[in-house]
């Protein structure tokens, strides 16, 4: 079993994306949030239960059908994928630093 699985292509009028299931990833992020301390962090770590990859959002409603057709034509959730995990830190000025990346 893969650590991350794409379960569905979701095409709503306000959002298009890939739905993901990963108990492993949810447990990893919860463990990380419980362990890591940072006196300079501005925001709490936000744990997410709705795992997804956004393809399109905040598009005009009139574009929904065309974008959905593109997604249906080009996205095949049954195809094999490779995943990479990265840890980022948000710095002042909304800059980002990568602390590490790992192939899953």
Protein Blocks (a to p, Z undefined) as FASTA:
>chain_A
ZZbdcfbdcddfkbccdddddfklmmmmmmmmmmpccfkbmbdcdddfbdcddfbghiaf
klmmmmmmmmmmmpcfkbccddddddddddehiiacdfbdcdZZ
